[in-house]
Each structure stands twice: as C-alpha cells, then as structure tokens.
Amino acid sequence: MDKIVINGGKKLEGKVRISGAKNSALPLMAVSLLAPGEYRLREVPLLKDIDTAATLLSQLGVRLERKNHDIIMDSDGLNCFEAPYNLVKTMRASVLVLGPLLARLGKVKVSLPGGCAIGVRPINLHLQGLEALGAKITLQHGYIEAEAKKLKGAKINFDISTVTGTENLLMAASLAEGITILKNAAKEPEVVELANVLNKMGARIRGAGTNTVKIEGVKELKPTDHTIMPDRIEAGTFMIAAAITHGDIMITNCRPVHLDSLITTLKKTGVDIIPENTGIRVKGSKKIKSVNIKTSPYPGFPTDMQAQIMTLMTVADKESLITETVFENRFMHISELRRMGANIRVNGHKALVTGVPWLEGAPLMATDLRASASLILAGLKAEGSTEVSRVYHLDRGYENIENKLSNLGAEIKRITEYT
Ligand code: EPZ
C-alpha cells in the first residue's frame, strides 16, 4: 500500500489545473447504458473510481476505450444486467447502473451496497422512486432485483435530497412513458450536468438545479459527446491548501459559481479570493479567523469539504463550531488531527474546534476519501514530517495530487510499501 510523506511549513505558490469532476464522470459513464452507439467523454479524471466504473461497464458488455483523459464507450453489445458484489462493495456509485439498465433492458440485478466509513448510506429512496415508475423490486441474498416491462412516469417526492438517487431517477424517467415529476430533487452541479447531457441525447428534462424537475419520457435517446466540468471539491481542496499555507495559488479550469458557499466561508476566514479570466486566485492571510460551518445539500456548504475546512479551523484564531448534517459518521479525520495537536471536541454531529498555534507532523491513517485530503492539508501546515498511510482512499478522488502539490512548492512524495 502507498503512503504519502510531507515535510510541512512550505508556502504554496504557483498555478494548478483542476481535473474533471469525479462525481460528474460517474453518472455520465452510466448514461452510456441508456442507448446503443458511441459516446465520448472528455476531461475524465484518472482515478480509481473511474477504473472501477469502467470495469463494471465492460462486464455489462459496454466497449470502452480510454485515451488519456478521454473515454469512448459503446453499449451496442450490452449483454448483462448484473452489477456484482465485488465491484459494488468497492464503489457505491455502481448503484448508478440501476436506473439506466432498468430503462434499457427492463431488468437489473445490483448488489446492495454495504455501508461505508462515513455512514450507512441506504438507497431506499432510489428504490422507492423506481417502484413509483412501475418497477417490481425484490431484495434477496444481498442483491436488488428490479423488473419493469415499461416504466411509466410518476410523481416522486424525495424525503431527503439524494444526489445519486436523483441521478438514477433522471436516467430511468428519461425513457419512461409519460411525465415524471421529481420533488425535492438534488440541485448539485453534477446533477444539472447529467440533465444537460441527457437533453443533448434527446431527453426532455426541465428544472434541473431546482427543487422540482419535470421529465417527459421519450422513446429513444442518442449517444453524445461531452466535456466533463471541473471538480469543485478538488478546487475547494486547493483553495484551502493556499489558505492553510498562507500561500498564493492560481487555480485554473475551475468554476467559482459552483463554490459560492465555500468562497463566502473562506473570505470570512480572511482569505483573499480574486476571480481572474483564467481562473481564480487564492491568497492566504497571515491570521486565519475562526468561522462556524454547517454542511447541507447544494447550494449549502458541501459535506465533501467539511473535513478539509476543519483542518483549516484547527489553526484558526479562536473557536469554530462545525456541524455535519448530511452523513452520520463523517468525523473520522478528527482522531488523526488530534494526534497532530489539534484541539477538537465532538458532541454528536457537532465538533468544537479551538485553534492552536501550530500542528506537529505525525504518522496518520486515512479512513475515507475526504478525510485523507484533510490529513494531507494538515501535513502541509504541520512542523516536521507527516506520513499519511492508506492513500488508496485519496486516489479514489484526487488525480495526481502529490505532483500538483509539489509543483506548488510542497515537499511531498509518495512511497510504495510492499508490506
Ligand atoms: C453523493 O453521494 C456523492 N457521491 C458524495 O460524494 C457526496 O458526499 C454526497 O452525494 C452528498 O453530497 C457521488 O456523487 C458519486 P446522497 P450519494 O444520496 O448520492 C441519505 C465523495 O466524497 N440517503 O446525496 O450517495 C444518505 O444516507 C462522495 O466524492 C438515504 O437515506 O449521497 C445521506 O445521509 C462521498 N436514502 C443523505 O441521504 C437514499 O436512498 C445524502 O446522500 C439515499 C440517500
């Protein structure tokens, strides 16, 4: 397993280009199941999760070709409707084949995704939505089996805003007979991008990005090509890297509009954020001011940035209260940050962070994707050497992060351990 070693205290300066969005690429790869023919996706990040999705699609019979950051897919040869446990357990986003396979083949069998480090993460809302469209769903031996001769439009009200739940229903309803209305739909930019791509393919979706989305089913869809939008969470992570090292970073291939809530919060901590025509410039301030943060679905403060902003708050001037409202166990990074000298008290979903003057480098263990990013940020700040092990978590969502950081002046390297 690999580990990353950082010698902290360096100011990060220079330019970094953000990769394509993982959480956009994953549903857009599943889209290839909806209609035969050749799709081309550009700016697909080189990530473990993308490889897992490609393996799953090829096992379903999709022809895939990766040309650097492009992926060409053709589902003409789609000949299987089962997503096996060994793949689903490594990547929950495999459930995104549910909607398209049901719409295209009329049947699908997907292993129930287990929980993960950050929470139980059920998919009951996905299944309720598909049942509303007429699917007959049975659960047995750890698998979901769904069948539907023809999906029929319906009114669906999500109790909780669910990103992949909304994405599954957008894909399924696009080929259903009649009108589907999704109430309390997720508004994340990745959901809007999926709706835009489906419309490019001939779907009739209106209202994506608002609470209520209307989908008028069509008989068939056509393949398309698309350039994936930049990863807003990677961009946000680099903004915090600039803030915590009091650096000055130019972030290119980034859409500030997708980061409103984070930018507003960072400005309150004293960070200078200057939009320029080639991207966004982030200048850390001498003193980091404490702010309170509460995560919520888009356009609120993203849960995927909670661990990273908490690291920044560990070296802020006063106290900050951080409340995680989306997932029930997304504080796994706290025990590792404490080992570096951070002062954090946890009470349920709330963490009270009292700023300390410095962090000490230490051997750390990553537990989940965004927690591992928060430990890297802490290592950039800490005095001395920090080793983050189990960085396979990091590789799921950040392309080439150690090279991007070392190009900005970080003293960072990856060590492959053969233990
Ligand atoms: C997506 O996960 C993202 N993953 C996550 O990013 C992100 O943290 C999350 O949305 C929230 O923004 C992808 O897009 C591939 P949800 P998803 O369904 O869709 C509950 C990362 O770091 N819920 O919006 O699985 C659920 O338990 C990953 O890149 C139900 O109860 O999240 C959670 O508490 C981590 N029943 C809340 O809703 C359901 O049927 C939001 O989950 C579905 C969800």
Boltz pocket constraint, residues with backbone or C-beta under 6 A from the ligand:
constraints:
  - pocket:
      binder: B
      contacts: [[A, 22], [A, 23], [A, 26], [A, 93], [A, 119], [A, 120], [A, 121], [A, 122], [A, 123], [A, 124], [A, 125], [A, 126], [A, 127], [A, 160], [A, 161], [A, 162], [A, 163], [A, 164], [A, 165], [A, 186], [A, 303], [A, 304], [A, 325], [A, 326], [A, 327], [A, 328], [A, 369], [A, 370], [A, 397]]
      max_distance: 6.0
